[in-house]
Structures are given as C-alpha cells and as structure tokens.
Amino acid sequence: MAPEPFRAVLLDESDPDDAATLAALRADPAVLVLDQREAQRADLAALRDGGPPAGGTGPGRWAYYPWRRALVGVLDRTAFARLRTDRNRNKITADEQERLARLRVGVVGLSVGHAVAHTLALEGLCGELRLADFDGIEVSNLNRVPAGVLDLGVNKAVVAARRIAELDPYVATTVFTAGVTAENLAEFLDGLDVLVEECDSLDVKVLVREGARARGIPVLMETSDRGLLDVERYDLEPDRPLFHGLLGDVDSRSLRALSTQEKVPHVLRILGADELSTRLAASMVEVGATLTTWPQLGGDVVLGGATVAAAVRRLALGPELPSGRIRIDLDAHLDAVTTPQPPDGGDRIPSPRRPGDDGDRPATGRHPVDAVLEAVRRAPSGGNVQPWWVGSDSSAVRLHLDRTRTTTMDVAFRGSYVALGAAWFNARAAASAAGVLGPATVFPDPTDPDLVAELRFGSGRDERLARAHPHVLERGTNRALGRPGPIPTATATVLHEVARAEGGRLHLVDPGPRLEAVGETLGAADRVRFLTEDLHREMFAEVVWPGDSSEVGIDAEALGLDPVDLAKLTIARRPEVMALLAGWDAGSALVTDTRDRVTSSSALAVVTVDGTAPADYVRGGSAVEAVWVGAQEQGLAVHPVSPVFLYAVDAADLATLSRPFAGELGRLRTDFRAAVGLDDDEAVALVLRLSHTAAVPSRSARRPVSEFHRTT
C-alpha cells in the first residue's frame, strides 16, 4: 500500500520486507540517503542526566519521507525521544515527559493551529495528534503559517503533519482533510485528552464544543489578538455553558444557516468588542470593504502556540488550570518596560572587611576588662551569630549561653558551646597578655547551666596564651581556593600541641585519596543543607548581601566566590528553586564548591574531644581557636567547614536536622568519620581547611561589645 503523504514510513533493516524496501530506495538515485546515527549515539552517550547508561547502541530505524524522497537513519523510539527532549530537562522532568507522551490532542484549524501542533510536538507534549482542516495552503497564509511556496495547494493539516514527522517520525498523526463535520465528529473526538480549537467557522466552533462537553474533554482556544486564551474545563464541569456562556443559548445547527454578516455579532460577543486591540477593532470596520478578512500576525500566532503548550502542560501535570479567560498581551507588557536596578542601588559591590580595617582595630591603652571583651567579640561562631552574653565586674568576666541566638544545625547548642569555648580561649589570651590572668573555669555554678565559663582576674600570665593574643586580634577566614602543598612537620607538631594543651585532639588529613573522599562527603552534606527548607533559610539568613542593612553576618563578598559563582549563589538563595531540586532528588552541582575547596587544601584539620557533654564541646571550641590562630601564625590560610551532621550524635539528631535526608546524613557522617579515622568516643568540634594561598583573609562585621556586655 502506498504510504500516506504526511507520515514518515519507519523501516526496520532486520525485517526482510523492510530490508527489500530499503535496498530499492538506496538504489534509486533520486532518493537522498542521510545517516547520522553514529553522531546521534555519541550525543546520547554524552547526556548528563545522572541516570543509567543512555543506550541507543542498537541499529535504530530508517525513516522514509516520500514527499521529500529522503531516507534518514534515526535511533530507536526510546533513545530518539530521550536525546531529542534532553534540553527540556528540568523544565520538564523525565517522569513528566513520559506522562505527557501519552496525551492525545486534537487540533481543529491549522492556520493558527499549525503553530500549536508543532509546538506540542516540539516539546514532546503528546504522543498522538489529530489534525483537522479542509483548506489548502495559499500565498496569503504565508504570513503566519510556516510553510513555503512548495506547499501551495497542499492541505493545511497535511503540511503541519509533514513538518511534525520531519521533527519526530515517531509522533502518531492523523489528518482529517475534510475538517471536522457532524459526520466525522465522533471519530475525531473519541479518546482525546485535550481539544485545541483554532478554526474560523463559528458553527464548527460550537459543534466541536458540544461534542467535547458530551465527552468530558477540556477545550483550549487562543485568539491571535492581545494573546487571548480561553480555557473550558468540560472534564471538570460537564454542564458548563459553551464559550463561558457568552453566546447564550445557541447550537451549531442554528448557526450553520447564518450568513457571514449575521455571524459577526456572535463573534464579537465571544471576543469582547471592548477588549479587541485598537488596530484589530479598526480593521473589523474595514472587513468586506478594504480587507477581505481580519488581519493576523505571525508573531501573534507563534505566541499562541507557546501559550497553548503551557496550558496543555498544566492540564496534564498541574498546577491547576481552571476554566476562564486570560490575555497575555505583549504590547501591554512592552509598555511596562523599566530599567532594572543593581542589587545595592548602585554599580559597585562593597568589598569585604579585612583584618585591621578602620573601625575594627583594638584601641590602645584600654583597661584589661575592655581588652578581654574585645577578644571575646572576635571569637568565631557558626554564621557569626555570637551566641553569648558577657557579664563582668571588677573581679571577673563571665560567659553565658544566649539560647535565642541558635540555628537548626546547632543541635543541643553544641555549636554554641564550641563558639563559647573559642571566646573563652580568646579571653584568657587577652588576660595573659595584660598580665591579669586568674583562675579560669568551665561551668563554675552547677545551679546555672547557662553560665558556661568564668575568668577571674589576677596577676598571672601564660606565655603560650599571651603569644597567641596578637593573632587572636588578626584572626580571619580565608575561603579562597588553595594551592596544595605539604604542611611542614614542625608546623603540624605545633598544631597538635596547641590542640592538646586545650584538651582537644587534632587529625590532619593530607592531600590524596582520603582528602578527596572527605571532600565528596562534605560537598554532599552541603547539598543537603541547600535542599532542606529550614537549613537553606538559615544559611542564607547568615549572608549579608550588598545593600543589606544588617551589620552582623557573613559578607557575601567574603565567601571567596568569583563573579560567576556569586551570580549562581543568587539563584541558589531562592527557596522555591531548591524545593524543586529536592523534589527531583537533583542538585548534584551543589556538591562542587565545597568539594573543590576541600581538595584544594594543604590539609584538613579535624579538631575533636573525648565526650559529648557541653563542657567537652567548650574545651573543643578552645582547641579549635588555638589551632586556628596557631595555623595563621604559621602562615596558613584557615577556613572553617561545617557539615550539616557536625553536631549530630545519633539518629534522632539527624532527623531534627533534615527528616527527608536523615538517612543520607547518617551515611555521610559514617563515611566522614571513617575517612578521618575517628575513634568511637571522639566528638568533632569543628573542621578547618588549611591552605596555602596569596588571598587576604576576610572578617565579617560583628556585634559591638555594648550589645552583648552587661556590668554585673
């Protein structure tokens, strides 16, 4: 049987009959043979979809296009669809694409409908298209129908079907070259999921709606003037009046007998005479005089294809699309063009604060209490929240836990205790430098669990602490990528000793497979932080963006990101974007930044303590600060890394951090501890990147002493 003139003939070389047909076609010098399947297979193999191998290694198929006398090699159906729609991801997920490919859509009227049908096929929004139009292509159609002079006289539905077949030979198309009539209405509508009506005949418009309503098929119509889209959900509202009730009580039989002039009032009631664009309204006056029919522009028709495609996606996938009408008026939108403003209202992004910037230098000639308080102010804390308040009198300084300054990652205030331990180290260093060091105790009052540490003034001096004091004042964070190099043995020895002196242990992970494994683990933990709603919100609440009024937090410019990565971060800060990635179980790129920074390090310093009591974490914080300022004294750049699981000690803690990802966090925590080589009784106080880099460390703004100090 001769092939239909609008559908590709698919041939399988392994079938004897098809093989004979292929041999005859190849032998015909008038047939163009095009085989790019090897290139297609290479493209398929290169897909970055995180799924199983893409396949496509089979022989594929041949598609013969009789109207072009062309024979084209293509991949098999599944591989071809996967490759052709790859650039749809993740605007359409793979699962959504499969669901859409099962849709059956009918399009009536293939002038405007050509753009609709082609866009549906282009995006892979259907598996079957039924196309109906009785008319042929004329020269006057070529302002809005993407056909050519070679198509003149060819039925419009056939032209559209051929173009779709050349796009994707696997899309099933059926053409109704007599249009839709009362006789073939059932054949056209039965089994459809969506009907798109774009014909000119008023009685056919009503006829197909009568049939769609009876069968519970939703109807879409785009009118190429001011982007008018009508949605009629007969699948949800079986008694809904046709055209939203705008025509009143009419039927297709009564309209069929009307003349063109008699139909005009009905058309205007549908379109809304007051809502027509000024140019179309003026043109309606000229129809029959200086114009044969109403004007349409190709751009408006293309917009209609995009609008209907978006509506079909919503009908199939959600969110909800109710019955009604909307205008997507490009001219109105273009009338509203404005000049975008830079984020900070100017063209300059402020530079991050550096150690020693004006306003951040300690005053000279201070009372020792002031020096101690300033040293406390400069202690590190998660998100720079400074979770303390400090009381002092003439005899002592007392560090208290401020339970209001916490986050989800601060499980059981363990991170706060680490920060208070660092502040306690700084206080003792300042007191030693001033020669007023006295007894220093952790949790001195059993009746007050929030009194974390007390430093009494005396006349003592600890030379180790006193030597650290200048480096406490200059301590900063350096998040820049490093140049991996060996940590000298003498430096490593010093760092181990200062950690032990404060009651902690130090594990150094050198460059190599172990550091790479830890980098992957820490990067994966950061992905969980991005994808968990509460953690994401708190993470970005810590960042001070250019133009923000907050003076406390981490300067965005201090994150060590280049302009490209900083721009990406402005997208990553959007919670709805992260929610989508979490729903797709995607976001593998969110691992990259932390992983790359860790693996660029000269070593990873993991500071631990024995035990998980609050006092243990306070000692751990003191050890962290000792290692940090000791590393900077040795010329190393330091950057703290806080994986989500850092302060979790059991499954219940992991669930409080991120219930959807608790299992993954548990595995990551186990992998991290194994890679570092931690004993079962060790608790991690903090992880520090140690790097060699020429970049200058930064210091974000902190609360002034007056905001956390009370005289008692």
LINCOR-V807648 format. One record per residue. N is the residue number from 1. RES is the residue in one letter. PHI is phi as a letter, one per 40 degrees, with the letter a starting at -180 (999 if undefined). OMEGA is omega in whole degrees, -180 to 180 (999 if undefined). Layout:
[[N	RES	PHI	OMEGA] [N	RES	PHI	OMEGA]]
This chain:
[[1	M	999	-179] [2	A	c	-180] [3	P	c	176] [4	E	c	-171] [5	P	c	-178] [6	F	b	-172] [7	R	b	176] [8	A	c	175] [9	V	c	-178] [10	L	c	-174] [11	L	b	-180] [12	D	b	-174] [13	E	c	-180] [14	S	c	177] [15	D	c	-176] [16	P	d	-180] [17	D	c	179] [18	D	c	179] [19	A	c	178] [20	A	c	178] [21	T	c	180] [22	L	c	180] [23	A	c	180] [24	A	c	180] [25	L	c	180] [26	R	c	-179] [27	A	c	-178] [28	D	c	-178] [29	P	c	180] [30	A	c	-178] [31	V	c	175] [32	L	c	178] [33	V	b	-178] [34	L	b	-179] [35	D	b	179] [36	Q	b	-174] [37	R	c	178] [38	E	c	177] [39	A	c	178] [40	Q	c	179] [41	R	c	178] [42	A	c	178] [43	D	c	180] [44	L	c	-179] [45	A	c	-177] [46	A	c	-178] [47	L	c	-179] [48	R	b	-176] [49	D	b	178] [50	G	g	-179] [51	G	c	179] [52	P	c	178] [53	P	d	-169] [54	A	c	179] [55	G	g	179] [56	G	g	-179] [57	T	c	179] [58	G	c	-176] [59	P	c	-177] [60	G	g	-178] [61	R	b	170] [62	W	b	177] [63	A	b	180] [64	Y	b	-179] [65	Y	b	-173] [66	P	c	-179] [67	W	c	176] [68	R	b	-173] [69	R	f	-177] [70	A	b	178] [71	L	b	-172] [72	V	b	175] [73	G	c	180] [74	V	b	174] [75	L	c	177] [76	D	c	-170] [77	R	d	-175] [78	T	c	-179] [79	A	c	180] [80	F	c	-180] [81	A	c	-179] [82	R	c	-180] [83	L	c	-175] [84	R	c	-177] [85	T	b	-177] [86	D	d	-178] [87	R	c	171] [88	N	c	-177] [89	R	c	1] [90	N	b	174] [91	K	c	168] [92	I	b	-179] [93	T	c	180] [94	A	c	178] [95	D	c	179] [96	E	c	179] [97	Q	c	178] [98	E	c	180] [99	R	c	180] [100	L	c	-178] [101	A	c	178] [102	R	c	-178] [103	L	c	173] [104	R	b	-173] [105	V	b	174] [106	G	b	178] [107	V	b	179] [108	V	b	-178] [109	G	g	-171] [110	L	b	164] [111	S	c	170] [112	V	d	-177] [113	G	c	177] [114	H	c	180] [115	A	c	179] [116	V	c	-176] [117	A	c	-178] [118	H	c	180] [119	T	c	177] [120	L	c	178] [121	A	c	-178] [122	L	d	-178] [123	E	c	-179] [124	G	g	-175] [125	L	c	180] [126	C	a	175] [127	G	b	180] [128	E	a	177] [129	L	b	171] [130	R	b	-173] [131	L	b	-176] [132	A	b	172] [133	D	a	-178] [134	F	c	-168] [135	D	c	177] [136	G	b	179] [137	I	c	175] [138	E	b	-180] [139	V	d	-178] [140	S	c	176] [141	N	c	-168] [142	L	c	173] [143	N	c	-175] [144	R	a	177] [145	V	b	-177] [146	P	c	175] [147	A	b	179] [148	G	a	-177] [149	V	c	177] [150	L	c	-179] [151	D	c	-177] [152	L	d	180] [153	G	g	179] [154	V	c	-180] [155	N	d	-177] [156	K	c	179] [157	A	c	178] [158	V	c	179] [159	V	c	179] [160	A	c	-179] [161	A	c	179] [162	R	c	-180] [163	R	c	178] [164	I	c	179] [165	A	c	178] [166	E	c	174] [167	L	c	-176] [168	D	a	-176] [169	P	c	-177] [170	Y	c	177] [171	V	c	180] [172	A	c	178] [173	T	b	173] [174	T	b	-179] [175	V	b	176] [176	F	b	-172] [177	T	c	172] [178	A	c	-173] [179	G	g	176] [180	V	c	180] [181	T	b	177] [182	A	c	-177] [183	E	c	-176] [184	N	b	-176] [185	L	d	-177] [186	A	c	180] [187	E	c	-178] [188	F	c	-171] [189	L	c	-172] [190	D	d	178] [191	G	g	179] [192	L	c	173] [193	D	c	-179] [194	V	a	173] [195	L	b	175] [196	V	b	-176] [197	E	b	-178] [198	E	b	-177] [199	C	c	-178] [200	D	c	-173] [201	S	c	-177] [202	L	c	-179] [203	D	c	176] [204	V	c	175] [205	K	d	-179] [206	V	c	-179] [207	L	d	-176] [208	V	c	177] [209	R	c	176] [210	E	d	180] [211	G	c	-180] [212	A	c	180] [213	R	c	180] [214	A	c	-177] [215	R	b	-180] [216	G	g	-179] [217	I	b	176] [218	P	c	-178] [219	V	b	174] [220	L	b	175] [221	M	a	175] [222	E	b	179] [223	T	b	-169] [224	S	c	172] [225	D	a	-177] [226	R	f	173] [227	G	f	-176] [228	L	c	176] [229	L	b	175] [230	D	b	178] [231	V	b	179] [232	E	b	-173] [233	R	c	178] [234	Y	c	175] [235	D	c	180] [236	L	b	-175] [237	E	b	-175] [238	P	c	180] [239	D	b	-178] [240	R	c	178] [241	P	c	179] [242	L	c	179] [243	F	f	179] [244	H	g	-179] [245	G	g	-176] [246	L	c	-179] [247	L	c	-176] [248	G	g	-175] [249	D	c	179] [250	V	b	173] [251	D	b	-174] [252	S	c	-179] [253	R	c	-179] [254	S	c	-179] [255	L	c	-176] [256	R	c	-176] [257	A	c	-177] [258	L	c	174] [259	S	c	179] [260	T	d	-179] [261	Q	c	-179] [262	E	c	179] [263	K	c	-175] [264	V	d	180] [265	P	d	179] [266	H	c	179] [267	V	c	-179] [268	L	c	176] [269	R	c	178] [270	I	c	-174] [271	L	c	-176] [272	G	g	-175] [273	A	d	-178] [274	D	c	-176] [275	E	b	178] [276	L	c	172] [277	S	c	-177] [278	T	d	-178] [279	R	c	178] [280	L	c	179] [281	A	c	178] [282	A	c	180] [283	S	c	179] [284	M	c	178] [285	V	c	-174] [286	E	c	-180] [287	V	c	-177] [288	G	g	178] [289	A	b	179] [290	T	b	178] [291	L	b	177] [292	T	c	180] [293	T	a	-176] [294	W	c	-176] [295	P	c	174] [296	Q	a	179] [297	L	b	180] [298	G	d	180] [299	G	c	178] [300	D	c	179] [301	V	c	178] [302	V	c	176] [303	L	d	178] [304	G	c	177] [305	G	c	179] [306	A	c	-178] [307	T	c	180] [308	V	c	178] [309	A	d	178] [310	A	c	179] [311	A	c	179] [312	V	c	178] [313	R	d	-179] [314	R	c	177] [315	L	c	-176] [316	A	c	-169] [317	L	b	-170] [318	G	g	0] [319	P	c	-172] [320	E	d	174] [321	L	b	-177] [322	P	c	171] [323	S	c	178] [324	G	i	-173] [325	R	a	176] [326	I	a	176] [327	R	b	174] [328	I	b	-168] [329	D	c	-177] [330	L	c	180] [331	D	c	178] [332	A	c	178] [333	H	c	179] [334	L	c	175] [335	D	c	-175] [336	A	b	180] [337	V	c	178] [338	T	b	177] [339	T	c	179] [340	P	c	179] [341	Q	b	174] [342	P	d	-175] [343	P	d	-178] [344	D	b	178] [345	G	g	-180] [346	G	a	-177] [347	D	b	-179] [348	R	b	175] [349	I	c	-178] [350	P	d	176] [351	S	c	178] [352	P	c	177] [353	R	c	178] [354	R	b	175] [355	P	d	180] [356	G	g	175] [357	D	d	176] [358	D	d	-179] [359	G	g	-179] [360	D	b	180] [361	R	c	177] [362	P	c	178] [363	A	c	178] [364	T	c	177] [365	G	g	-179] [366	R	c	167] [367	H	c	-180] [368	P	d	178] [369	V	c	180] [370	D	c	179] [371	A	c	178] [372	V	c	-180] [373	L	c	178] [374	E	c	178] [375	A	c	176] [376	V	c	-179] [377	R	d	-175] [378	R	c	180] [379	A	c	179] [380	P	c	175] [381	S	a	-179] [382	G	d	-179] [383	G	g	180] [384	N	f	-175] [385	V	c	-180] [386	Q	f	-170] [387	P	c	-176] [388	W	a	159] [389	W	b	-172] [390	V	b	174] [391	G	b	179] [392	S	a	169] [393	D	a	-175] [394	S	c	-174] [395	S	b	-172] [396	A	a	170] [397	V	b	-176] [398	R	b	-178] [399	L	b	-178] [400	H	b	173] [401	L	c	173] [402	D	b	-174] [403	R	c	179] [404	T	c	-175] [405	R	b	-176] [406	T	b	180] [407	T	b	180] [408	T	c	-178] [409	M	c	-179] [410	D	c	-173] [411	V	c	179] [412	A	f	179] [413	F	g	-178] [414	R	c	176] [415	G	c	177] [416	S	c	178] [417	Y	c	176] [418	V	c	179] [419	A	c	179] [420	L	c	175] [421	G	c	177] [422	A	c	178] [423	A	c	179] [424	W	c	176] [425	F	d	-178] [426	N	c	-180] [427	A	c	-180] [428	R	c	178] [429	A	c	179] [430	A	c	180] [431	A	c	178] [432	S	c	-180] [433	A	c	180] [434	A	c	-179] [435	G	g	-178] [436	V	b	-178] [437	L	c	175] [438	G	b	180] [439	P	c	180] [440	A	b	-175] [441	T	b	177] [442	V	b	-178] [443	F	f	-175] [444	P	c	-175] [445	D	b	-178] [446	P	c	-179] [447	T	c	-178] [448	D	b	-176] [449	P	c	180] [450	D	c	172] [451	L	c	-169] [452	V	c	-176] [453	A	a	178] [454	E	b	175] [455	L	b	178] [456	R	c	-180] [457	F	c	177] [458	G	a	-180] [459	S	b	-176] [460	G	c	180] [461	R	a	175] [462	D	b	-173] [463	E	c	178] [464	R	c	180] [465	L	c	-179] [466	A	c	178] [467	R	c	-179] [468	A	c	-170] [469	H	d	179] [470	P	c	-180] [471	H	c	172] [472	V	d	-177] [473	L	c	-179] [474	E	c	-176] [475	R	c	177] [476	G	a	179] [477	T	b	179] [478	N	b	-176] [479	R	c	-176] [480	A	c	172] [481	L	c	-177] [482	G	b	172] [483	R	b	-175] [484	P	d	178] [485	G	a	-177] [486	P	c	171] [487	I	c	-179] [488	P	d	-179] [489	T	d	-180] [490	A	c	179] [491	T	c	179] [492	A	c	179] [493	T	c	178] [494	V	d	-177] [495	L	c	176] [496	H	c	-177] [497	E	c	-178] [498	V	c	176] [499	A	c	179] [500	R	c	-179] [501	A	c	-180] [502	E	b	176] [503	G	g	-179] [504	G	b	173] [505	R	b	180] [506	L	b	172] [507	H	b	177] [508	L	b	177] [509	V	b	-176] [510	D	c	178] [511	P	d	-178] [512	G	i	-177] [513	P	d	-179] [514	R	c	-180] [515	L	c	178] [516	E	c	179] [517	A	c	178] [518	V	c	178] [519	G	d	177] [520	E	c	-179] [521	T	c	-179] [522	L	c	176] [523	G	c	179] [524	A	c	176] [525	A	c	177] [526	D	c	176] [527	R	d	178] [528	V	c	179] [529	R	c	178] [530	F	c	-170] [531	L	c	178] [532	T	c	-169] [533	E	d	-177] [534	D	c	-180] [535	L	c	179] [536	H	c	-179] [537	R	c	-178] [538	E	c	180] [539	M	c	-177] [540	F	c	172] [541	A	c	179] [542	E	c	-172] [543	V	c	176] [544	V	c	-177] [545	W	c	176] [546	P	d	-179] [547	G	g	178] [548	D	c	180] [549	S	c	-177] [550	S	c	177] [551	E	b	-178] [552	V	b	-180] [553	G	i	-180] [554	I	b	179] [555	D	d	178] [556	A	d	-179] [557	E	c	179] [558	A	c	-176] [559	L	c	178] [560	G	g	-178] [561	L	c	173] [562	D	c	-176] [563	P	d	-180] [564	V	c	-179] [565	D	c	178] [566	L	c	176] [567	A	c	177] [568	K	c	-179] [569	L	c	178] [570	T	c	173] [571	I	c	-179] [572	A	c	-180] [573	R	c	-177] [574	R	c	-176] [575	P	c	-178] [576	E	c	176] [577	V	c	180] [578	M	c	178] [579	A	c	177] [580	L	c	-180] [581	L	c	178] [582	A	c	178] [583	G	c	178] [584	W	c	-171] [585	D	f	-178] [586	A	b	178] [587	G	g	180] [588	S	c	179] [589	A	c	180] [590	L	c	178] [591	V	c	-162] [592	T	c	-171] [593	D	c	-180] [594	T	c	180] [595	R	d	-177] [596	D	c	179] [597	R	c	180] [598	V	c	-176] [599	T	c	174] [600	S	c	-175] [601	S	c	173] [602	S	c	174] [603	A	a	172] [604	L	b	-180] [605	A	b	179] [606	V	b	-177] [607	V	c	-176] [608	T	b	172] [609	V	b	176] [610	D	c	179] [611	G	h	-177] [612	T	b	176] [613	A	c	178] [614	P	d	-179] [615	A	c	177] [616	D	c	-180] [617	Y	c	175] [618	V	c	176] [619	R	c	177] [620	G	c	178] [621	G	c	177] [622	S	c	177] [623	A	c	177] [624	V	d	-178] [625	E	c	178] [626	A	c	179] [627	V	c	-177] [628	W	c	-177] [629	V	c	176] [630	G	c	179] [631	A	c	178] [632	Q	c	177] [633	E	c	180] [634	Q	c	176] [635	G	g	180] [636	L	c	172] [637	A	c	-176] [638	V	b	180] [639	H	a	179] [640	P	c	177] [641	V	b	-176] [642	S	b	176] [643	P	c	-176] [644	V	d	-175] [645	F	c	-169] [646	L	d	-174] [647	Y	b	174] [648	A	c	180] [649	V	b	179] [650	D	a	-176] [651	A	c	179] [652	A	c	177] [653	D	c	-179] [654	L	c	179] [655	A	c	178] [656	T	c	180] [657	L	c	-177] [658	S	a	-178] [659	R	d	-179] [660	P	c	-175] [661	F	b	-176] [662	A	d	179] [663	G	c	179] [664	E	c	179] [665	L	c	178] [666	G	c	179] [667	R	c	-180] [668	L	c	179] [669	R	c	178] [670	T	c	180] [671	D	c	-179] [672	F	c	-177] [673	R	c	179] [674	A	c	-178] [675	A	c	-180] [676	V	c	-179] [677	G	g	-177] [678	L	c	172] [679	D	c	-177] [680	D	c	-176] [681	D	c	-180] [682	E	c	173] [683	A	b	-178] [684	V	c	175] [685	A	c	178] [686	L	a	176] [687	V	b	-178] [688	L	b	169] [689	R	c	174] [690	L	b	-171] [691	S	b	167] [692	H	b	-180] [693	T	a	177] [694	A	c	-178] [695	A	c	-179] [696	V	c	178] [697	P	c	-179] [698	S	b	174] [699	R	b	177] [700	S	c	-178] [701	A	c	180] [702	R	b	175] [703	R	c	173] [704	P	c	-179] [705	V	d	-176] [706	S	c	-178] [707	E	c	-180] [708	F	b	-176] [709	H	b	174] [710	R	b	174] [711	T	c	-177] [712	T	b	999]]
